[in-house]
Every structure is written in C-alpha cells, then in structure tokens.
Amino acid sequence: MTHVPLPCDVTTAHCPPPYAGYRCILANYGFDTGKTWGELKPEIDSATETVRDDLYAIYARCDVPRSAAEGEGDWIEAAGKLFMCDELRDVPAKLVVEIQFMTPEYYEMRKLSHAWYKIVRADDSFYMVNDYMGSLKDD
C-alpha cells in the first residue's frame, strides 16, 4: 500500500492520534474511458477470463469440484457478454468507482476487523464460506 502525504496533518486536529480527525474518507469518482463498451471488448474478454479462472482456482484450492463452480463461471461469462449486446455496444463506457483514503492506523485496524464484518453479513454458512474463499487467492 502506498502512503501519500496530505497537505496538513488531519490526525492531530483536536485530540492526539489515533483518535483525531478523519481516519477514512470515501470518495466516488466518475471515470470516462473515452471509448464505447464495444471498443473495450478485448479488455472485457480478458477480465472475464481472469475472473472466471480465479474462481475455478479458488474452488480447486478448497477441494470443491470444478463442476460446482461452472454455474458461477457461466454467470461471469454472461456478465462480460452483456456489454456487447446491441443496446450497449455503442454506448460510451463510463464507470463510477469508490476511492478510499485512510490513515495507516485505520488500515491496520480495518484488516483485523473485516473478518467480523464477513461473519455478520453472511446469510448462512454457505455464503460465509464463499466470502472467505476469495481471500484464499494466491498473490
């Protein structure tokens, strides 16, 4: 993770660190690719293949048969193909992304507390296991 210095020290405003100031700022950003979805077909095809293959690899590391993941793989491929439909192919490709700015102290706490969030948000044990499987991806 890269730390970018801020123009002022927001962590010391009003009380001592690590409790002072904003520790995490979320910002939405609109990104215009300057291309249509159809012009991005090679990138979309590559991303679709990567996500699908990562899914299969995660299932394999969990000793889940590939056949169990193929339905989800089909959904991933269908999502990639959706951008090439007649209604979207010539539409400008614009994205809304979220950028998170956080202090190093907040980031360390977030890494520790995120596991509890995964447990709380899971509807049942299947969804909890699915959520954790993504963190098993090799770097």
C-alpha positions in Angstrom: 0.0 0.0 0.0 1.3 3.4 -0.9 1.0 6.3 1.5 0.5 9.7 0.1 1.3 12.6 2.4 -1.6 15.0 3.0 -1.1 18.8 2.8 -1.9 19.0 6.5 -1.8 16.6 9.4 -5.5 15.7 9.9 -4.7 13.1 12.6 -3.8 15.7 15.2 -6.8 18.0 14.8 -8.4 18.5 18.2 -7.0 15.4 20.0 -4.0 13.1 19.9 -3.7 10.2 17.3 -5.0 7.8 16.6 -8.4 9.1 17.5 -8.4 12.5 15.9 -9.6 13.8 12.6 -10.8 11.7 9.7 -9.3 8.3 9.5 -11.0 7.2 6.4 -12.6 9.2 3.6 -14.7 7.6 0.9 -15.0 9.4 -2.5 -17.0 8.4 -5.5 -15.3 9.2 -8.8 -16.8 9.2 -12.3 -14.4 7.8 -14.9 -15.0 8.3 -18.6 -12.9 5.8 -20.6 -13.2 7.8 -23.8 -14.3 4.6 -25.5 -17.5 2.7 -26.1 -18.2 -0.7 -24.5 -17.7 -2.3 -27.9 -14.2 -0.8 -28.2 -13.3 -2.3 -24.8 -14.2 -5.8 -25.9 -10.6 -7.2 -25.7 -10.2 -5.8 -22.2 -13.7 -7.1 -21.1 -12.9 -10.5 -22.6 -9.6 -10.7 -20.8 -11.1 -9.6 -17.5 -13.9 -12.1 -17.8 -11.5 -14.9 -18.4 -9.3 -13.8 -15.5 -12.2 -13.6 -13.0 -13.6 -16.9 -14.2 -10.2 -18.7 -13.9 -9.6 -17.1 -10.5 -13.0 -18.5 -9.4 -12.1 -22.0 -10.6 -8.7 -21.8 -8.9 -10.2 -20.8 -5.6 -12.7 -23.7 -5.7 -9.9 -26.1 -6.6 -7.8 -24.9 -3.5 -10.9 -25.6 -1.4 -11.2 -29.1 -2.9 -14.5 -28.2 -4.5 -15.1 -29.9 -7.8 -14.9 -27.7 -10.9 -18.4 -28.8 -11.8 -19.7 -27.0 -8.7 -18.2 -23.7 -9.9 -19.2 -23.9 -13.6 -22.6 -22.4 -13.0 -21.0 -19.3 -11.4 -18.4 -19.3 -14.2 -21.3 -19.2 -16.7 -22.7 -16.1 -14.9 -19.3 -14.4 -15.1 -19.1 -15.1 -18.8 -22.7 -13.8 -19.3 -21.9 -10.6 -17.5 -18.9 -10.0 -19.8 -21.1 -10.6 -22.9 -23.8 -8.3 -21.7 -21.6 -5.3 -22.6 -21.5 -6.5 -26.2 -25.3 -6.6 -26.6 -26.8 -4.3 -29.3 -28.1 -1.8 -26.7 -24.7 -1.3 -25.0 -22.0 -1.9 -27.6 -22.0 1.7 -28.9 -22.7 3.4 -25.5 -19.8 5.4 -24.0 -18.1 3.3 -21.3 -18.3 5.3 -18.1 -17.6 3.9 -14.6 -18.4 5.0 -11.1 -15.7 3.9 -8.7 -15.1 4.4 -5.0 -11.7 5.5 -3.7 -10.8 5.0 -0.1 -8.3 7.3 1.6 -7.3 6.0 5.0 -4.6 6.5 7.6 -2.1 3.7 8.2 -3.5 3.1 11.7 -7.1 2.9 10.4 -5.9 0.5 7.6 -4.3 -1.8 10.2 -7.5 -1.9 12.3 -9.6 -2.5 9.2 -7.6 -5.6 8.3 -8.3 -7.0 11.8 -12.0 -6.1 12.0 -13.0 -7.1 8.4 -13.3 -10.8 9.3 -16.0 -10.0 11.8 -17.9 -8.0 9.1 -17.8 -11.0 6.8 -19.4 -13.1 9.5 -22.1 -10.6 10.3 -23.1 -10.0 6.7 -23.4 -13.7 5.7 -26.9 -15.0 5.5 -25.8 -18.5 6.2 -22.6 -20.7 6.4 -22.5 -21.3 2.6 -22.3 -17.5 1.9 -19.7 -17.1 4.6 -17.5 -19.8 3.2 -18.0 -18.2 -0.3 -16.9 -14.8 1.0 -13.8 -16.2 2.6 -12.8 -18.3 -0.4 -11.9 -15.1 -2.3 -9.2 -14.3 0.3 -7.6 -17.6 -0.5 -6.4 -16.3 -3.8 -2.6 -16.6 -4.3 -0.7 -13.3 -4.8 
